[in-house]
C-alpha cells in the first residue's frame, strides 16, 4: 500500500464560474414573488368590492330620495374622505386589543380558533360597514338639502 504524498500540492477548489449556482434559492424567490402577487390581487379585489359597495349605496340613496346630483359635492367628498380615514384608523387601532382580549377569553380548548377564523370575515364586513358605509349614509343625509331633485 502506498500512502499519499504529504508534500504534493493540494487540488484547487473549483472556481465560481465553473460551479453551477443552486436552483433552490431561485425557486424560493419565485414562490415569494408569486405569493406577493396573489396577496396584491386579493387586496385589489377587496378594494373593488369596497368601491362597488359605496357606489351601490350612493346610487340607491339618490334613487330612493329622487335626487339627481349634488350641486357642490366638494364638502361631501372631503367630509367622506376624512370620516373614512379617521374611522379606519380608529377602528384599526381599537380592534387589535379587542381581538387579543376576545381570543384570550374564549380560547379554552383551542376550538375557538376555528370559529375565530370564520369570524374574521364577519368582523371585516362589520368594520367595512362602520368605516365606509355608515359615514357615507350619514353624510348623504347631511348634504341632502344641497342635492338637486329630479
N, C-alpha and C positions, 0 to 999 in steps of 0.2 A: 504494500500500500504506500502510496505516495502522499505526502502532506502538501497542502498548498504553500506556495512560496510566500513568506511573510513580507518580503520586500518587493513583491510585484505591485505595479500601480493599480489603484482601485478603479473599477469601472465607473465611468461618468454617468450621472443621472440623466435621464432623457430631458432634452430642453423643452421649454414651454411650447415652442412651435411644433414640436414633434408629437406632443401629447394631445389627445382629444379632450375638450372640456366635458365635464359630466353633464348629462342631459337633465337630470332631476331638477336642478335649480331653475332651468328654463321652463320646465313644465309647471313648477310651482308658481313662477311669475305669471304664466298663462292662466292658471286657475285663479290666482288673486285678481288679475285684471278682469276675468270673466265674472267673478262674483261681485266686483265693484260695478260693472256694467249692469248686472242684474239688479243690484241694490238701487242704482240710479233709475232704472226702468220702473221698478216698483214705486219709488218715490214720485216719479213723474206721473204714473197712473193715479196715485193718491192726490196729487195736485190737480190733475184733470178732473177727478171726481169732485174735489172741493169746489173747483170753478163751476162745474155743471150744477152743483147743489145751490151755489149762490145765484147763478143765472136763473135757475128754476124758481127759487123763492122770490126773487125780484120780479120776474115775469108774472108769476101767479098773483103776487100782491098788486101789481099795477093793473092787471086784468080784473081782479076782484073789485077794486075801487074805481074802475073806469078812468084810469089815469093814462094819458098819452106819454108824457115825459116831464122831467123836471126842467124848470126854466133856467136855473143856475145850479147845476149839480156839484159845483166845486166844494161847497160846505159839506154836502152829503158824502162825497168821495173822501175828503180829508178826514172827516169825522169817523167814517167807517175804517179807513186805514189805521188811524190812531187807536180806535177801540179794539180792532183786531190785534194789533201789535201788543197793546198793553194787556189785553186779556190772555193772549197766547203766552206772553212772558209770565204773567201772574199764575195762570193755571199750570204751566210747566214747572214753575218754582214750587207751587203748593202741592202738586201731585206726587212729587218724588218722595218726600217724607210720609205722605199718606199711604203710598204703595208699600213702603217698607213696614210701616206700622201694621197695616192690614195683613201683610204676609206673615209677620211675626205672630200676630194674634190668631190667625186661622190655621197655620200650618202645624198641625199636631202630629199627624202620621204621614205626611208627605202627600196626602190625597188632594190637598188644595192646589198643588202645583198644576195639576191637570185643569182644574176649574179656573185657576188664575190665567192659564194660557188662553182658554176660551174667553175669559172675561176681558182680556186686553182689547179685543175687537170692540166689544160693547163700550168699554171705557173710552176708547179712541173716538167712537161715534158720539158719545155724550160730550166729550171735550170739544169736538168739532162743532156740535150744535151750540154749545155755550160760547165758544170764542168766535165763531163765524156767522152762524145763522141768527142767533138771538140779537146781537148788536145790529145786524142788518135790518131785522124786522123793527127793532126799536127806533132806529134812525129813519127808516121809511115812514114810520108813524109820525115821528117828529117833523120831518120835512114834507109831509103830505100836503100841507097848505100851500107850498111853493110849486106843486105839480100842476100841470095843465090837464084839464079834463078833456074827455073826448066829446 
